[in-house]
Amino acid sequence: MTDKRANIRTILADDHPFALHGLKCALLSQSGIHVVGTADSAERLTALLDRVPCDAIVTDYAMSEGLSNDKWALFVNLLNRLPRTPVVCHTAFDAPELVVALARLGVSGIVSKRDTSGEIVTAVRSAVAGQQYLSPMAEAARASAAGVRAAEALKTLSRRELEILGLLLSGFPVMAIASMLDRSFKTVSTQKVSIKRRLAAISDPDFLGHAAAEGWVHAFSAR
């Protein structure tokens, strides 16, 4: 049987041409890693994945300003749609709250754009080997005081609740979340109530106020 790690087909996505070029150069300089496609938006990435098989996806966190399938929604979609394909987040926005949440969500790698280019190579190889990898900058964010607080607050949430939390903080109403996740309105509403209870929030304003104070709103809706 062929070792997939020796022939890694990778798809890259970033809306900044220089960042995309840098990613491609870093990966193509390594033996056994092949770039089989690139995209400059969440929409084009989704369309590309419909046509081209790959072993790993490397994508920015925020690309298409104003589109509903970007940021947290993009990662929820990728992980649910392609559960066996590792996803590496390569982002300039490495807020502790976001790093912790993405790691809990199941992203296979998180690399800050402030890290050296070699980190993306390590992340891709680790991801394909089935190991979650956080670059030095991402790991420092997770280990920071804010990261520890976020981990403590989010540890009681299930993966499904975490998906909904991120979408709520990204500005999606319950009906849109239900459609996006293919769940009933009643199910998502019930999970929203559970999330608020776990976060000790009584009302929607209380919930959003707490989230804003903790930096979660800024983190999830980052640009």
SVG drawing of the C-alpha trace seen along z (x, -y; Angstrom):
<svg xmlns="http://www.w3.org/2000/svg" viewBox="-38 -43 51 45">
<polyline fill="none" stroke="black" stroke-width="0.4" points="0.0,0.0 1.3,-3.5 2.2,-5.7 0.0,-8.8 2.5,-10.9 5.0,-10.3 2.6,-11.8 0.5,-14.5 -1.9,-16.3 -2.6,-19.7 -5.1,-22.4 -4.3,-26.0 -6.6,-29.0 -5.8,-32.6 -7.1,-35.9 -3.7,-37.5 -1.7,-36.6 1.7,-37.0 0.6,-34.8 -0.7,-32.2 2.5,-32.3 4.6,-31.9 2.5,-28.9 2.9,-27.3 6.7,-27.8 7.2,-26.6 5.3,-23.3 6.6,-22.7 10.2,-23.0 9.5,-19.7 9.7,-16.3 6.4,-14.4 4.1,-17.4 2.2,-18.4 -0.1,-21.4 -3.1,-20.3 -5.1,-23.5 -5.4,-27.0 -8.3,-29.3 -8.6,-32.9 -12.0,-32.8 -14.1,-30.5 -16.5,-30.1 -13.8,-29.1 -12.2,-26.7 -15.6,-24.9 -16.0,-24.6 -12.5,-23.4 -13.0,-20.6 -16.0,-19.4 -13.7,-18.7 -10.2,-17.9 -9.4,-15.2 -6.7,-16.1 -5.1,-14.8 -4.8,-18.1 -6.4,-21.6 -4.5,-24.7 -6.7,-27.8 -6.7,-31.3 -9.3,-32.0 -10.9,-35.1 -10.9,-35.6 -14.2,-36.8 -15.5,-39.9 -19.3,-39.8 -19.9,-36.2 -21.7,-33.8 -19.5,-30.9 -16.3,-32.5 -14.4,-32.4 -15.8,-30.1 -18.6,-28.9 -16.0,-27.8 -14.2,-25.6 -17.4,-24.1 -18.4,-23.3 -15.0,-21.8 -14.8,-19.6 -18.4,-18.3 -18.2,-17.9 -14.8,-16.3 -14.3,-14.6 -11.3,-12.5 -9.4,-15.3 -7.2,-17.3 -7.6,-21.1 -4.8,-23.4 -5.6,-27.0 -2.9,-29.5 -3.9,-32.9 -2.6,-36.3 -5.3,-36.4 -4.0,-34.1 -6.2,-35.4 -6.0,-32.9 -9.8,-32.5 -9.8,-31.6 -6.9,-29.2 -8.4,-27.3 -11.8,-27.1 -10.4,-25.9 -8.3,-23.3 -11.4,-22.1 -13.5,-22.1 -11.1,-19.6 -8.8,-21.6 -5.7,-19.5 -3.2,-22.4 -3.0,-26.1 -0.1,-28.1 0.3,-31.9 1.5,-33.9 4.0,-35.3 5.7,-31.9 8.5,-30.8 7.4,-29.2 8.8,-25.8 5.9,-25.6 3.3,-25.1 5.3,-22.1 5.4,-20.6 1.7,-21.2 0.8,-19.5 2.9,-16.5 1.7,-16.2 -2.0,-16.6 -1.7,-13.9 -0.1,-11.6 -3.2,-12.1 -1.5,-14.5 -2.8,-17.9 -0.1,-20.5 0.1,-24.1 2.9,-26.3 5.0,-28.1 2.9,-31.3 -0.3,-29.4 0.8,-27.3 1.9,-30.4 -1.6,-31.9 -3.2,-28.8 -0.9,-28.8 -1.5,-32.5 -3.8,-33.7 -6.6,-34.4 -6.2,-31.0 -6.4,-29.3 -9.6,-31.2 -11.1,-30.3 -10.2,-26.6 -11.8,-26.6 -15.0,-28.2 -15.3,-26.0 -14.4,-22.7 -18.0,-21.9 -19.3,-22.4 -19.8,-19.5 -18.4,-19.8 -21.9,-20.5 -22.5,-23.2 -19.1,-24.7 -20.1,-24.9 -23.3,-26.7 -21.5,-29.1 -19.0,-30.2 -21.8,-30.7 -23.9,-32.7 -20.9,-34.9 -20.3,-35.3 -23.7,-36.9 -25.9,-34.0 -29.5,-33.8 -30.8,-30.4 -32.8,-29.7 -29.7,-30.2 -27.6,-28.0 -30.2,-25.2 -30.2,-25.3 -26.4,-25.4 -25.9,-22.4 -28.9,-20.5 -30.6,-20.5 -34.1,-21.5 -34.8,-24.9 -35.9,-23.3 -32.7,-21.4 -30.5,-24.5 -32.7,-26.6 -32.4,-23.9 -28.6,-23.8 -28.4,-27.6 -30.2,-27.5 -27.8,-24.8 -24.8,-26.9 -26.1,-29.9 -26.7,-27.8 -23.2,-26.4 -21.7,-29.9 -23.9,-31.2 -25.8,-33.6 -29.5,-34.1 -30.6,-36.2 -29.3,-36.9 -27.9,-40.3 -26.3,-38.7 -24.8,-36.0 -23.5,-38.4 -22.2,-40.8 -20.2,-38.0 -18.9,-36.8 -17.8,-40.4 -16.1,-40.9 -14.2,-37.6 -13.0,-38.6 -14.9,-35.9 -17.0,-38.1 -13.9,-39.8 -12.1,-36.5 -14.8,-34.6 -15.7,-37.4 -12.0,-38.4 -10.9,-39.9"/>
</svg>
